[in-house]
């Protein structure tokens, strides 16, 4: 049974429309990712850098050293 030519024309034109919609959605996602990346970069540039804090020195243990003698056996 042959198909109606109008049905074939409708089916042929709907496929490119679907691909165009898919490409549009992909392009929108790409733009949103780019905008998000730009916002992150701007926040890193504008954010104040924290002041470096000096490291606390480790407690020093009292060392007892015996005087060295030249006469060692």
C-alpha positions in Angstrom: 0.0 0.0 0.0 1.6 3.3 -1.1 1.9 6.1 1.4 0.4 9.5 1.1 3.0 11.9 -0.2 1.9 14.5 2.4 2.8 12.0 5.2 6.3 11.5 3.6 6.9 15.2 3.4 5.9 15.7 7.0 8.2 13.0 8.2 11.1 14.2 6.2 10.8 17.8 7.5 10.3 16.8 11.2 13.7 15.2 11.5 15.8 18.3 10.7 13.6 20.3 13.1 14.4 17.8 15.8 18.1 18.1 15.1 17.8 21.9 15.1 16.2 21.7 18.5 18.8 19.4 19.8 21.6 21.6 18.5 19.9 24.6 20.1 19.7 22.9 23.4 23.4 21.9 23.1 24.4 25.4 22.3 22.4 26.8 25.2 24.1 24.3 27.5 27.5 25.4 26.1 26.7 29.0 26.7 25.6 28.4 30.3 28.8 26.5 31.0 30.8 29.4 29.6 28.9 31.9 31.7 29.4 29.7 34.9 33.1 29.5 34.2 33.3 33.3 33.7 31.5 33.9 37.0 34.0 31.5 38.8 37.0 33.3 37.3 35.7 36.7 38.2 35.0 35.7 41.8 38.6 34.3 42.1 40.0 37.6 40.7 37.8 39.9 42.9 37.9 37.9 46.1 40.4 39.3 48.6 43.4 37.2 49.4 43.7 36.2 53.0 46.6 37.6 55.0 49.2 34.9 55.5 49.5 33.9 59.1 52.9 32.9 60.5 53.3 29.4 61.5 53.7 28.8 65.2 57.1 27.7 66.2 57.4 24.2 67.7 58.2 24.3 71.4 61.9 23.9 71.9 63.0 21.3 74.5 65.6 22.4 76.9 68.8 20.6 75.9 71.5 19.8 78.3 74.9 19.4 76.8 77.9 18.2 78.7 81.1 20.1 78.0 83.3 18.3 75.6 86.6 17.2 76.9 89.7 16.7 74.8 90.8 13.6 76.7 88.5 10.8 75.6 89.5 7.3 76.3 
